[in-house]
């Protein structure tokens, strides 16, 4: 059974979302490994979901660096 996902919610315009999509992919494939990740709309927010906490953490730190305030939820 896989670990419960970690969802990082952001509110950003479309140009920022494209950068975030690219970084989510990079975070999920960092270090020669790969972890499942996906994106879904949650009202006005976009949720970037990761099965690995380390990938979610890297993504969250990237958001802070881009002046995008993320909020995180642990599902499950």
PyMOL Python script that loads the backbone (N, CA, C, O; Angstrom):
from pymol import cmd

cmd.read_pdbstr("""\
ATOM      1  N   UNK A   1       0.843  -1.187   0.000  1.00  0.00           N
ATOM      2  CA  UNK A   1       0.000   0.000   0.000  1.00  0.00           C
ATOM      3  C   UNK A   1       0.880   1.239   0.000  1.00  0.00           C
ATOM      4  O   UNK A   1       1.867   1.304   0.733  1.00  0.00           O
ATOM      5  N   UNK A   2       0.525   2.219  -0.819  1.00  0.00           N
ATOM      6  CA  UNK A   2       1.328   3.435  -0.908  1.00  0.00           C
ATOM      7  C   UNK A   2       1.062   4.349   0.280  1.00  0.00           C
ATOM      8  O   UNK A   2       0.037   4.250   0.955  1.00  0.00           O
ATOM      9  N   UNK A   3       2.013   5.234   0.509  1.00  0.00           N
ATOM     10  CA  UNK A   3       1.875   6.219   1.582  1.00  0.00           C
ATOM     11  C   UNK A   3       0.731   7.167   1.241  1.00  0.00           C
ATOM     12  O   UNK A   3       0.417   7.364   0.067  1.00  0.00           O
ATOM     13  N   UNK A   4       0.114   7.750   2.250  1.00  0.00           N
ATOM     14  CA  UNK A   4      -0.920   8.751   1.956  1.00  0.00           C
ATOM     15  C   UNK A   4      -0.292   9.965   1.289  1.00  0.00           C
ATOM     16  O   UNK A   4       0.837  10.332   1.616  1.00  0.00           O
ATOM     17  N   UNK A   5      -1.003  10.593   0.359  1.00  0.00           N
ATOM     18  CA  UNK A   5      -0.432  11.742  -0.340  1.00  0.00           C
ATOM     19  C   UNK A   5      -0.364  12.988   0.534  1.00  0.00           C
ATOM     20  O   UNK A   5      -1.057  13.124   1.542  1.00  0.00           O
ATOM     21  N   UNK A   6       0.486  13.866   0.104  1.00  0.00           N
ATOM     22  CA  UNK A   6       0.670  15.174   0.731  1.00  0.00           C
ATOM     23  C   UNK A   6       0.275  16.195  -0.322  1.00  0.00           C
ATOM     24  O   UNK A   6       0.841  16.213  -1.415  1.00  0.00           O
ATOM     25  N   UNK A   7      -0.681  17.036  -0.004  1.00  0.00           N
ATOM     26  CA  UNK A   7      -1.184  18.020  -0.966  1.00  0.00           C
ATOM     27  C   UNK A   7      -0.689  19.406  -0.582  1.00  0.00           C
ATOM     28  O   UNK A   7      -0.845  19.843   0.559  1.00  0.00           O
ATOM     29  N   UNK A   8      -0.090  20.089  -1.550  1.00  0.00           N
ATOM     30  CA  UNK A   8       0.374  21.465  -1.372  1.00  0.00           C
ATOM     31  C   UNK A   8      -0.547  22.347  -2.208  1.00  0.00           C
ATOM     32  O   UNK A   8      -0.552  22.261  -3.436  1.00  0.00           O
ATOM     33  N   UNK A   9      -1.321  23.191  -1.540  1.00  0.00           N
ATOM     34  CA  UNK A   9      -2.297  24.059  -2.202  1.00  0.00           C
ATOM     35  C   UNK A   9      -1.688  25.428  -2.454  1.00  0.00           C
ATOM     36  O   UNK A   9      -1.045  26.005  -1.576  1.00  0.00           O
ATOM     37  N   UNK A  10      -1.896  25.945  -3.665  1.00  0.00           N
ATOM     38  CA  UNK A  10      -1.399  27.274  -4.019  1.00  0.00           C
ATOM     39  C   UNK A  10      -2.467  28.027  -4.791  1.00  0.00           C
ATOM     40  O   UNK A  10      -3.350  27.433  -5.410  1.00  0.00           O
ATOM     41  N   UNK A  11      -2.366  29.343  -4.741  1.00  0.00           N
ATOM     42  CA  UNK A  11      -3.165  30.223  -5.588  1.00  0.00           C
ATOM     43  C   UNK A  11      -2.166  31.021  -6.409  1.00  0.00           C
ATOM     44  O   UNK A  11      -1.371  31.789  -5.869  1.00  0.00           O
ATOM     45  N   UNK A  12      -2.218  30.827  -7.730  1.00  0.00           N
ATOM     46  CA  UNK A  12      -1.248  31.485  -8.605  1.00  0.00           C
ATOM     47  C   UNK A  12      -1.852  31.678  -9.985  1.00  0.00           C
ATOM     48  O   UNK A  12      -2.775  30.965 -10.377  1.00  0.00           O
ATOM     49  N   UNK A  13      -1.318  32.657 -10.720  1.00  0.00           N
ATOM     50  CA  UNK A  13      -1.793  32.875 -12.086  1.00  0.00           C
ATOM     51  C   UNK A  13      -1.229  31.796 -13.013  1.00  0.00           C
ATOM     52  O   UNK A  13      -0.358  31.020 -12.618  1.00  0.00           O
ATOM     53  N   UNK A  14      -1.725  31.758 -14.227  1.00  0.00           N
ATOM     54  CA  UNK A  14      -1.379  30.667 -15.154  1.00  0.00           C
ATOM     55  C   UNK A  14       0.119  30.609 -15.461  1.00  0.00           C
ATOM     56  O   UNK A  14       0.672  29.515 -15.577  1.00  0.00           O
ATOM     57  N   UNK A  15       0.780  31.745 -15.592  1.00  0.00           N
ATOM     58  CA  UNK A  15       2.218  31.708 -15.885  1.00  0.00           C
ATOM     59  C   UNK A  15       3.003  31.130 -14.711  1.00  0.00           C
ATOM     60  O   UNK A  15       3.957  30.379 -14.917  1.00  0.00           O
ATOM     61  N   UNK A  16       2.616  31.470 -13.489  1.00  0.00           N
ATOM     62  CA  UNK A  16       3.273  30.900 -12.311  1.00  0.00           C
ATOM     63  C   UNK A  16       2.945  29.415 -12.183  1.00  0.00           C
ATOM     64  O   UNK A  16       3.798  28.628 -11.772  1.00  0.00           O
ATOM     65  N   UNK A  17       1.717  29.025 -12.531  1.00  0.00           N
ATOM     66  CA  UNK A  17       1.341  27.612 -12.458  1.00  0.00           C
ATOM     67  C   UNK A  17       2.191  26.752 -13.381  1.00  0.00           C
ATOM     68  O   UNK A  17       2.527  25.619 -13.037  1.00  0.00           O
ATOM     69  N   UNK A  18       2.541  27.278 -14.545  1.00  0.00           N
ATOM     70  CA  UNK A  18       3.375  26.500 -15.474  1.00  0.00           C
ATOM     71  C   UNK A  18       4.736  26.216 -14.846  1.00  0.00           C
ATOM     72  O   UNK A  18       5.239  25.097 -14.944  1.00  0.00           O
ATOM     73  N   UNK A  19       5.336  27.214 -14.203  1.00  0.00           N
ATOM     74  CA  UNK A  19       6.603  27.014 -13.495  1.00  0.00           C
ATOM     75  C   UNK A  19       6.426  25.993 -12.368  1.00  0.00           C
ATOM     76  O   UNK A  19       7.278  25.127 -12.169  1.00  0.00           O
ATOM     77  N   UNK A  20       5.326  26.100 -11.639  1.00  0.00           N
ATOM     78  CA  UNK A  20       5.082  25.173 -10.536  1.00  0.00           C
ATOM     79  C   UNK A  20       4.890  23.747 -11.039  1.00  0.00           C
ATOM     80  O   UNK A  20       5.354  22.800 -10.404  1.00  0.00           O
ATOM     81  N   UNK A  21       4.221  23.584 -12.160  1.00  0.00           N
ATOM     82  CA  UNK A  21       4.060  22.246 -12.754  1.00  0.00           C
ATOM     83  C   UNK A  21       5.430  21.641 -13.082  1.00  0.00           C
ATOM     84  O   UNK A  21       5.695  20.474 -12.793  1.00  0.00           O
ATOM     85  N   UNK A  22       6.282  22.455 -13.686  1.00  0.00           N
ATOM     86  CA  UNK A  22       7.619  21.981 -14.032  1.00  0.00           C
ATOM     87  C   UNK A  22       8.410  21.606 -12.777  1.00  0.00           C
ATOM     88  O   UNK A  22       9.106  20.590 -12.758  1.00  0.00           O
ATOM     89  N   UNK A  23       8.304  22.421 -11.739  1.00  0.00           N
ATOM     90  CA  UNK A  23       9.046  22.130 -10.519  1.00  0.00           C
ATOM     91  C   UNK A  23       8.466  20.927  -9.791  1.00  0.00           C
ATOM     92  O   UNK A  23       9.214  20.152  -9.194  1.00  0.00           O
ATOM     93  N   UNK A  24       7.153  20.756  -9.828  1.00  0.00           N
ATOM     94  CA  UNK A  24       6.540  19.571  -9.206  1.00  0.00           C
ATOM     95  C   UNK A  24       7.090  18.304  -9.850  1.00  0.00           C
ATOM     96  O   UNK A  24       7.404  17.334  -9.160  1.00  0.00           O
ATOM     97  N   UNK A  25       7.204  18.319 -11.173  1.00  0.00           N
ATOM     98  CA  UNK A  25       7.766  17.172 -11.882  1.00  0.00           C
ATOM     99  C   UNK A  25       9.212  16.934 -11.435  1.00  0.00           C
ATOM    100  O   UNK A  25       9.601  15.802 -11.147  1.00  0.00           O
ATOM    101  N   UNK A  26      10.000  18.007 -11.380  1.00  0.00           N
ATOM    102  CA  UNK A  26      11.403  17.885 -10.983  1.00  0.00           C
ATOM    103  C   UNK A  26      11.529  17.371  -9.552  1.00  0.00           C
ATOM    104  O   UNK A  26      12.366  16.512  -9.274  1.00  0.00           O
ATOM    105  N   UNK A  27      10.708  17.889  -8.645  1.00  0.00           N
ATOM    106  CA  UNK A  27      10.767  17.452  -7.248  1.00  0.00           C
ATOM    107  C   UNK A  27      10.406  15.978  -7.125  1.00  0.00           C
ATOM    108  O   UNK A  27      10.997  15.263  -6.316  1.00  0.00           O
ATOM    109  N   UNK A  28       9.455  15.523  -7.909  1.00  0.00           N
ATOM    110  CA  UNK A  28       9.015  14.130  -7.844  1.00  0.00           C
ATOM    111  C   UNK A  28      10.021  13.171  -8.476  1.00  0.00           C
ATOM    112  O   UNK A  28       9.964  11.966  -8.231  1.00  0.00           O
ATOM    113  N   UNK A  29      10.940  13.692  -9.286  1.00  0.00           N
ATOM    114  CA  UNK A  29      11.919  12.841  -9.965  1.00  0.00           C
ATOM    115  C   UNK A  29      13.353  13.141  -9.540  1.00  0.00           C
ATOM    116  O   UNK A  29      14.298  12.805 -10.253  1.00  0.00           O
ATOM    117  N   UNK A  30      13.512  13.764  -8.396  1.00  0.00           N
ATOM    118  CA  UNK A  30      14.831  14.172  -7.909  1.00  0.00           C
ATOM    119  C   UNK A  30      15.623  12.963  -7.388  1.00  0.00           C
ATOM    120  O   UNK A  30      15.048  12.023  -6.839  1.00  0.00           O
ATOM    121  N   UNK A  31      16.921  13.003  -7.565  1.00  0.00           N
ATOM    122  CA  UNK A  31      17.799  11.989  -6.984  1.00  0.00           C
ATOM    123  C   UNK A  31      17.754  10.644  -7.691  1.00  0.00           C
ATOM    124  O   UNK A  31      18.082   9.624  -7.085  1.00  0.00           O
ATOM    125  N   UNK A  32      17.364  10.617  -8.934  1.00  0.00           N
ATOM    126  CA  UNK A  32      17.355   9.365  -9.685  1.00  0.00           C
ATOM    127  C   UNK A  32      16.157   8.484  -9.414  1.00  0.00           C
ATOM    128  O   UNK A  32      15.960   7.475 -10.091  1.00  0.00           O
ATOM    129  N   UNK A  33      15.356   8.853  -8.436  1.00  0.00           N
ATOM    130  CA  UNK A  33      14.146   8.089  -8.137  1.00  0.00           C
ATOM    131  C   UNK A  33      12.941   8.751  -8.770  1.00  0.00           C
ATOM    132  O   UNK A  33      13.060   9.746  -9.485  1.00  0.00           O
ATOM    133  N   UNK A  34      11.805   8.193  -8.503  1.00  0.00           N
ATOM    134  CA  UNK A  34      10.570   8.765  -9.014  1.00  0.00           C
ATOM    135  C   UNK A  34       9.458   8.458  -8.036  1.00  0.00           C
ATOM    136  O   UNK A  34       9.369   7.350  -7.506  1.00  0.00           O
ATOM    137  N   UNK A  35       8.622   9.430  -7.802  1.00  0.00           N
ATOM    138  CA  UNK A  35       7.475   9.237  -6.940  1.00  0.00           C
ATOM    139  C   UNK A  35       6.236   9.753  -7.657  1.00  0.00           C
ATOM    140  O   UNK A  35       6.317  10.659  -8.488  1.00  0.00           O
ATOM    141  N   UNK A  36       5.118   9.184  -7.338  1.00  0.00           N
ATOM    142  CA  UNK A  36       3.874   9.595  -7.977  1.00  0.00           C
ATOM    143  C   UNK A  36       3.503  11.011  -7.541  1.00  0.00           C
ATOM    144  O   UNK A  36       3.669  11.377  -6.377  1.00  0.00           O
ATOM    145  N   UNK A  37       3.002  11.797  -8.485  1.00  0.00           N
ATOM    146  CA  UNK A  37       2.508  13.138  -8.176  1.00  0.00           C
ATOM    147  C   UNK A  37       1.434  13.497  -9.198  1.00  0.00           C
ATOM    148  O   UNK A  37       1.412  12.958 -10.304  1.00  0.00           O
ATOM    149  N   UNK A  38       0.553  14.403  -8.822  1.00  0.00           N
ATOM    150  CA  UNK A  38      -0.504  14.855  -9.719  1.00  0.00           C
ATOM    151  C   UNK A  38      -0.994  16.217  -9.255  1.00  0.00           C
ATOM    152  O   UNK A  38      -0.638  16.696  -8.179  1.00  0.00           O
ATOM    153  N   UNK A  39      -1.810  16.819 -10.088  1.00  0.00           N
ATOM    154  CA  UNK A  39      -2.341  18.160  -9.835  1.00  0.00           C
ATOM    155  C   UNK A  39      -3.857  18.093  -9.963  1.00  0.00           C
ATOM    156  O   UNK A  39      -4.382  17.365 -10.806  1.00  0.00           O
ATOM    157  N   UNK A  40      -4.556  18.846  -9.132  1.00  0.00           N
ATOM    158  CA  UNK A  40      -6.013  18.912  -9.253  1.00  0.00           C
ATOM    159  C   UNK A  40      -6.509  20.268  -8.784  1.00  0.00           C
ATOM    160  O   UNK A  40      -5.907  20.896  -7.913  1.00  0.00           O
ATOM    161  N   UNK A  41      -7.607  20.710  -9.366  1.00  0.00           N
ATOM    162  CA  UNK A  41      -8.224  21.977  -8.963  1.00  0.00           C
ATOM    163  C   UNK A  41      -9.008  21.770  -7.671  1.00  0.00           C
ATOM    164  O   UNK A  41      -9.665  20.747  -7.478  1.00  0.00           O
ATOM    165  N   UNK A  42      -8.923  22.755  -6.803  1.00  0.00           N
ATOM    166  CA  UNK A  42      -9.649  22.746  -5.532  1.00  0.00           C
ATOM    167  C   UNK A  42     -10.223  24.144  -5.333  1.00  0.00           C
ATOM    168  O   UNK A  42      -9.697  24.937  -4.551  1.00  0.00           O
ATOM    169  N   UNK A  43     -11.300  24.435  -6.043  1.00  0.00           N
ATOM    170  CA  UNK A  43     -11.869  25.782  -6.000  1.00  0.00           C
ATOM    171  C   UNK A  43     -10.920  26.753  -6.665  1.00  0.00           C
ATOM    172  O   UNK A  43     -10.504  26.537  -7.803  1.00  0.00           O
ATOM    173  N   UNK A  44     -10.570  27.829  -5.963  1.00  0.00           N
ATOM    174  CA  UNK A  44      -9.664  28.836  -6.509  1.00  0.00           C
ATOM    175  C   UNK A  44      -8.203  28.405  -6.398  1.00  0.00           C
ATOM    176  O   UNK A  44      -7.320  29.048  -6.966  1.00  0.00           O
ATOM    177  N   UNK A  45      -7.951  27.330  -5.674  1.00  0.00           N
ATOM    178  CA  UNK A  45      -6.593  26.851  -5.471  1.00  0.00           C
ATOM    179  C   UNK A  45      -6.279  25.691  -6.417  1.00  0.00           C
ATOM    180  O   UNK A  45      -7.170  25.044  -6.967  1.00  0.00           O
ATOM    181  N   UNK A  46      -4.986  25.457  -6.582  1.00  0.00           N
ATOM    182  CA  UNK A  46      -4.512  24.280  -7.291  1.00  0.00           C
ATOM    183  C   UNK A  46      -3.767  23.430  -6.267  1.00  0.00           C
ATOM    184  O   UNK A  46      -2.898  23.927  -5.551  1.00  0.00           O
ATOM    185  N   UNK A  47      -4.112  22.153  -6.205  1.00  0.00           N
ATOM    186  CA  UNK A  47      -3.443  21.232  -5.289  1.00  0.00           C
ATOM    187  C   UNK A  47      -2.417  20.427  -6.069  1.00  0.00           C
ATOM    188  O   UNK A  47      -2.746  19.784  -7.066  1.00  0.00           O
ATOM    189  N   UNK A  48      -1.171  20.464  -5.610  1.00  0.00           N
ATOM    190  CA  UNK A  48      -0.120  19.614  -6.147  1.00  0.00           C
ATOM    191  C   UNK A  48       0.068  18.497  -5.128  1.00  0.00           C
ATOM    192  O   UNK A  48       0.451  18.749  -3.985  1.00  0.00           O
ATOM    193  N   UNK A  49      -0.201  17.269  -5.544  1.00  0.00           N
ATOM    194  CA  UNK A  49      -0.221  16.123  -4.634  1.00  0.00           C
ATOM    195  C   UNK A  49       0.984  15.226  -4.885  1.00  0.00           C
ATOM    196  O   UNK A  49       1.345  14.953  -6.029  1.00  0.00           O
ATOM    197  N   UNK A  50       1.588  14.780  -3.815  1.00  0.00           N
ATOM    198  CA  UNK A  50       2.776  13.926  -3.867  1.00  0.00           C
ATOM    199  C   UNK A  50       2.584  12.758  -2.914  1.00  0.00           C
ATOM    200  O   UNK A  50       2.007  12.920  -1.839  1.00  0.00           O
ATOM    201  N   UNK A  51       3.064  11.580  -3.301  1.00  0.00           N
ATOM    202  CA  UNK A  51       3.015  10.445  -2.380  1.00  0.00           C
ATOM    203  C   UNK A  51       4.229  10.438  -1.463  1.00  0.00           C
ATOM    204  O   UNK A  51       4.240   9.725  -0.460  1.00  0.00           O
ATOM    205  N   UNK A  52       5.253  11.221  -1.794  1.00  0.00           N
ATOM    206  CA  UNK A  52       6.479  11.274  -1.007  1.00  0.00           C
ATOM    207  C   UNK A  52       6.601  12.636  -0.316  1.00  0.00           C
ATOM    208  O   UNK A  52       6.494  13.680  -0.960  1.00  0.00           O
ATOM    209  N   UNK A  53       6.824  12.613   0.993  1.00  0.00           N
ATOM    210  CA  UNK A  53       6.927  13.851   1.753  1.00  0.00           C
ATOM    211  C   UNK A  53       8.099  14.707   1.289  1.00  0.00           C
ATOM    212  O   UNK A  53       7.974  15.930   1.221  1.00  0.00           O
ATOM    213  N   UNK A  54       9.248  14.082   0.964  1.00  0.00           N
ATOM    214  CA  UNK A  54      10.420  14.850   0.542  1.00  0.00           C
ATOM    215  C   UNK A  54      10.127  15.656  -0.723  1.00  0.00           C
ATOM    216  O   UNK A  54      10.544  16.810  -0.829  1.00  0.00           O
ATOM    217  N   UNK A  55       9.427  15.071  -1.665  1.00  0.00           N
ATOM    218  CA  UNK A  55       9.065  15.793  -2.892  1.00  0.00           C
ATOM    219  C   UNK A  55       8.124  16.950  -2.566  1.00  0.00           C
ATOM    220  O   UNK A  55       8.278  18.046  -3.104  1.00  0.00           O
ATOM    221  N   UNK A  56       7.153  16.710  -1.689  1.00  0.00           N
ATOM    222  CA  UNK A  56       6.224  17.775  -1.288  1.00  0.00           C
ATOM    223  C   UNK A  56       6.981  18.909  -0.594  1.00  0.00           C
ATOM    224  O   UNK A  56       6.695  20.083  -0.824  1.00  0.00           O
ATOM    225  N   UNK A  57       7.940  18.556   0.249  1.00  0.00           N
ATOM    226  CA  UNK A  57       8.719  19.560   0.971  1.00  0.00           C
ATOM    227  C   UNK A  57       9.545  20.404   0.003  1.00  0.00           C
ATOM    228  O   UNK A  57       9.568  21.630   0.118  1.00  0.00           O
ATOM    229  N   UNK A  58      10.224  19.760  -0.949  1.00  0.00           N
ATOM    230  CA  UNK A  58      11.000  20.507  -1.947  1.00  0.00           C
ATOM    231  C   UNK A  58      10.105  21.450  -2.735  1.00  0.00           C
ATOM    232  O   UNK A  58      10.475  22.593  -3.003  1.00  0.00           O
ATOM    233  N   UNK A  59       8.932  20.965  -3.101  1.00  0.00           N
ATOM    234  CA  UNK A  59       7.992  21.795  -3.853  1.00  0.00           C
ATOM    235  C   UNK A  59       7.535  22.988  -3.009  1.00  0.00           C
ATOM    236  O   UNK A  59       7.450  24.112  -3.503  1.00  0.00           O
ATOM    237  N   UNK A  60       7.247  22.734  -1.751  1.00  0.00           N
ATOM    238  CA  UNK A  60       6.805  23.798  -0.855  1.00  0.00           C
ATOM    239  C   UNK A  60       7.898  24.866  -0.693  1.00  0.00           C
ATOM    240  O   UNK A  60       7.596  26.060  -0.680  1.00  0.00           O
ATOM    241  N   UNK A  61       9.154  24.446  -0.570  1.00  0.00           N
ATOM    242  CA  UNK A  61      10.259  25.400  -0.443  1.00  0.00           C
ATOM    243  C   UNK A  61      10.404  26.226  -1.727  1.00  0.00           C
ATOM    244  O   UNK A  61      10.713  27.416  -1.669  1.00  0.00           O
ATOM    245  N   UNK A  62      10.183  25.599  -2.873  1.00  0.00           N
ATOM    246  CA  UNK A  62      10.219  26.334  -4.140  1.00  0.00           C
ATOM    247  C   UNK A  62       9.126  27.409  -4.158  1.00  0.00           C
ATOM    248  O   UNK A  62       9.359  28.533  -4.604  1.00  0.00           O
ATOM    249  N   UNK A  63       7.947  27.058  -3.676  1.00  0.00           N
ATOM    250  CA  UNK A  63       6.842  28.029  -3.615  1.00  0.00           C
ATOM    251  C   UNK A  63       7.242  29.239  -2.782  1.00  0.00           C
ATOM    252  O   UNK A  63       7.035  30.378  -3.203  1.00  0.00           O
ATOM    253  N   UNK A  64       7.811  29.004  -1.609  1.00  0.00           N
ATOM    254  CA  UNK A  64       8.258  30.114  -0.766  1.00  0.00           C
ATOM    255  C   UNK A  64       9.269  30.980  -1.502  1.00  0.00           C
ATOM    256  O   UNK A  64       9.228  32.206  -1.399  1.00  0.00           O
ATOM    257  N   UNK A  65      10.177  30.352  -2.243  1.00  0.00           N
ATOM    258  CA  UNK A  65      11.182  31.091  -3.005  1.00  0.00           C
ATOM    259  C   UNK A  65      10.584  31.935  -4.119  1.00  0.00           C
ATOM    260  O   UNK A  65      11.185  32.922  -4.544  1.00  0.00           O
ATOM    261  N   UNK A  66       9.407  31.552  -4.594  1.00  0.00           N
ATOM    262  CA  UNK A  66       8.714  32.293  -5.652  1.00  0.00           C
ATOM    263  C   UNK A  66       7.680  33.271  -5.086  1.00  0.00           C
ATOM    264  O   UNK A  66       6.885  33.838  -5.836  1.00  0.00           O
ATOM    265  N   UNK A  67       7.690  33.468  -3.766  1.00  0.00           N
ATOM    266  CA  UNK A  67       6.739  34.340  -3.068  1.00  0.00           C
ATOM    267  C   UNK A  67       5.296  33.886  -3.261  1.00  0.00           C
ATOM    268  O   UNK A  67       4.383  34.703  -3.378  1.00  0.00           O
ATOM    269  N   UNK A  68       5.111  32.579  -3.290  1.00  0.00           N
ATOM    270  CA  UNK A  68       3.775  31.985  -3.348  1.00  0.00           C
ATOM    271  C   UNK A  68       3.579  31.263  -2.022  1.00  0.00           C
ATOM    272  O   UNK A  68       4.338  30.357  -1.679  1.00  0.00           O
ATOM    273  N   UNK A  69       2.562  31.670  -1.288  1.00  0.00           N
ATOM    274  CA  UNK A  69       2.316  31.082   0.031  1.00  0.00           C
ATOM    275  C   UNK A  69       1.560  29.759  -0.117  1.00  0.00           C
ATOM    276  O   UNK A  69       0.377  29.761  -0.456  1.00  0.00           O
ATOM    277  N   UNK A  70       2.228  28.636   0.133  1.00  0.00           N
ATOM    278  CA  UNK A  70       1.548  27.354   0.033  1.00  0.00           C
ATOM    279  C   UNK A  70       0.887  26.988   1.365  1.00  0.00           C
ATOM    280  O   UNK A  70       1.255  27.498   2.423  1.00  0.00           O
ATOM    281  N   UNK A  71      -0.074  26.113   1.285  1.00  0.00           N
ATOM    282  CA  UNK A  71      -0.589  25.489   2.503  1.00  0.00           C
ATOM    283  C   UNK A  71      -0.609  23.998   2.214  1.00  0.00           C
ATOM    284  O   UNK A  71      -0.854  23.578   1.083  1.00  0.00           O
ATOM    285  N   UNK A  72      -0.351  23.207   3.237  1.00  0.00           N
ATOM    286  CA  UNK A  72      -0.202  21.769   3.019  1.00  0.00           C
ATOM    287  C   UNK A  72      -1.236  21.005   3.837  1.00  0.00           C
ATOM    288  O   UNK A  72      -1.601  21.399   4.945  1.00  0.00           O
ATOM    289  N   UNK A  73      -1.689  19.914   3.261  1.00  0.00           N
ATOM    290  CA  UNK A  73      -2.578  18.979   3.949  1.00  0.00           C
ATOM    291  C   UNK A  73      -2.040  17.590   3.745  1.00  0.00           C
ATOM    292  O   UNK A  73      -1.610  17.230   2.650  1.00  0.00           O
ATOM    293  N   UNK A  74      -2.066  16.811   4.804  1.00  0.00           N
ATOM    294  CA  UNK A  74      -1.687  15.404   4.710  1.00  0.00           C
ATOM    295  C   UNK A  74      -2.984  14.623   4.611  1.00  0.00           C
ATOM    296  O   UNK A  74      -3.810  14.666   5.523  1.00  0.00           O
ATOM    297  N   UNK A  75      -3.166  13.916   3.519  1.00  0.00           N
ATOM    298  CA  UNK A  75      -4.394  13.139   3.298  1.00  0.00           C
ATOM    299  C   UNK A  75      -4.270  11.773   3.969  1.00  0.00           C
ATOM    300  O   UNK A  75      -3.172  11.254   4.172  1.00  0.00           O
ATOM    301  N   UNK A  76      -5.399  11.221   4.298  1.00  0.00           N
ATOM    302  CA  UNK A  76      -5.391   9.836   4.760  1.00  0.00           C
ATOM    303  C   UNK A  76      -5.552   9.619   6.204  1.00  0.00           C
ATOM    304  O   UNK A  76      -5.554   8.476   6.660  1.00  0.00           O
TER     305      UNK A  76
END
""", "prot")
cmd.dss("prot")
cmd.show_as("cartoon", "prot")
cmd.util.cbc("prot")
cmd.orient("prot")
